[in-house]
Amino acid sequence: MNEQFLQYTDKDLAEFKEIIDAKIKQAQRDLSLLESAYKNDSDNSTNDTAPTFKSFDEGSKTMSKEANVQLAIRQEKFLRDLNNALLRIENKTYGVCRVTGKLINKERLKLVPHATLSIEAKNRKSHT
């Protein structure tokens, strides 16, 4: 496909939509697991009453909860990005680099379906 052509075909967009829908379902499952993990971390279990073990265990639970919260925040952003990609599909602007205006490589979109920059633009941005 010509790099200068400014939009993907309806067939291509339908294929990308399938990929994004599958990624959204997986991301929602992952987010649910993360949320239930950090919500369950607040359970106060008394498996061991030895003070040193208990304080170490509390510290690791706090770190684990914070890590899960951070992962959940990242997952929510990923879901937002995927949903925005679906909007671009509906608007037929999906796959167009927001810097160069050229089509983003199909293989890149299959790997990173929420991408809004071509590799060319991404490389340009990182060198400035």
N, C-alpha and C positions, 0 to 999 in steps of 0.2 A: 504494500500500500504506500502511496506517495506521502512522504513526510509533511508536505505542504497542505494536503487535504485536511480541512479543519474539523471533521467529525468522523467518528466511527459509524459503520452501518448499523441498522437496527438489529441485524443478526449478531454482530459483534457485541452490541450493547446488551442484548438478551443473554449472551454467554457471560459477560462480566457481571450482570445482575445475579445470575445463578451462583457464581463464585462468591459474590458479596453476601448474598442471602445465607449461604452455607457458613461463611465466616461469622456472620452476625449470630446465627444459632449457636455456634461453638463458643463465641465470646460471651454470650448470655449465660451459657452453662458454666463457663469458667468463672464468670463474675458471681454467680449464685454460690458456687463452691467457696470462693474467697470470702464472700460475705458471711456465709454460715460458719466458716472457719474462724473469722475474727469475732463473730458474735458468740460462738461457743467458747472462745478463749477466756471469756469473762466468768465462766463457771468456776466456783471456788471448790476445787476438790482437795481433800486432805488425804492424799495417798500415803504420804510419809510425814511424820511429825517432827523429824529431826530438823532443828532450826537452820543448819547450814544448807541442807538439801532444799528445804522449803524456800529459803531466800534466793538460792541459785535458780530454782524452778520458777519462782515468780519473775525474776529478771528475764529468763529466757522466754517466758510466756508474753511478757511485755514487748520484747523485741520481735517475737513472732507475730504478735497482734499488729504492731506498727508496720512490719514488713507486709503483712496481708492487706492492711488498709492502703498502703502505698501501691501495691499490685492492683487492688480494686479500683483505685483512682485512675491508674494507667489504663486499666481495662475499660472503664467508663469513657475515657477519652477516645480509645480505639473504637468503641461502639459509636460514639458521636461522629468520628471521622468516616466510618463505614456508612452510617445513615446519610451523611452529607454526600457521599459518593453516589448513593441511590438517588438523591435529589438531582445530582448532575446528570445521571442517566436519564431521568425523566425530562430534564431540560435539554437533553442531547448535547451537553457541554462536557460530558465525561471523557476523560482521557486527553484533554487539551491542556498543555502546559500553561500555567498562569503567568509565566515569565516570557517564554518564547512564542507562545501561540501555536506551536507545532504539536502534532500528536505525540503523546508519550508512547514509547515502545510497548507493544502488546505484551511481550514477555515480562517487562517490568510491572505492568498492571496486573498480570496474573499472580505475580509474587507479592506485590504491594498494591492491592486494588484500591486503596484510598489515596494513592499518590496524586499530588497536584503539580509536581515538578518533573520535568524530564531530567535524565541524567546530566545532560548538557547544562541545564539551569542549576541543578543541584551542585554540580562541580564549580560552576561560576560563583555561586553563592558562598561556597566554602573557601574560595580563594580570595574573597574580598575582606 
